[in-house]
């Protein structure tokens, strides 16, 4: 009887040790330079308008994208945002945007394939060289300002990459609803800027980038 109790005690202690080991080996997600941070930002008219014309069948849809970079051992996001233009944002500030009802950041992280590792430093250098460049609120491709996904795309397209190796696609932009008519929100947006809607002009968007087969989603801050 004493032997059985000792045996049971040993088994229980062993299970306790294994449980503690498993808890201790749980790893915390770590960003890598060049990671793409996709966000479901804002709920105002323009954020919803972007998602209305770019949404896919994926579980999540996005209206913003930036790229992770490290400086002085601290993490930042290189991005192009309205009012500020191209800027470098501390990661904590970036993750504070548009949290869900559980106070979790609506940010998902994707990582480029290993093939692109040699190109990451030049990509980030391209972006940092354009800090303080104005935000492209007209969403044109061939000017001197940038919208978020345009900046990330050109970080790679301007390098010595074969055209079919650029990790993201472009396509003719549309600002129309399913009936082929311009969304009212976009009509108002461009009228306020005294600009024609650039229907059919070459461009990209966060959801198109998120569908790239050259990236893998590696973390979702909403699930932390």
Number of C-alpha atoms within 10 A of each C-alpha: 6 7 8 9 10 11 12 12 12 12 12 12 12 12 12 12 12 12 11 11 11 10 10 9 8 8 7 7 11 8 18 14 18 23 21 28 26 26 23 23 20 14 10 8 11 14 15 18 21 19 19 17 18 19 19 15 6 9 6 14 20 25 23 24 30 26 27 22 26 17 8 5 7 9 18 21 25 28 28 31 19 13 10 14 21 26 20 22 18 17 16 11 10 18 18 13 16 17 17 11 7 7 10 17 22 21 25 21 23 20 20 18 12 10 10 18 11 9 16 17 14 14 22 20 12 18 21 18 10 17 16 14 17 19 22 22 16 17 21 17 15 9 9 11 21 27 26 25 25 21 26 27 20 16 22 21 17 12 14 10 13 8 9 8 13 18 19 22 14 14 12 11 18 19 22 18 13 10 7 9 11 16 18 12 15 18 16 11 19 15 12 9 10 9 11 11 18 16 12 11 15 15 21 24 28 25 22 19 22 25 14 13 11 18 19 16 15 14 17 17 14 14 10 9
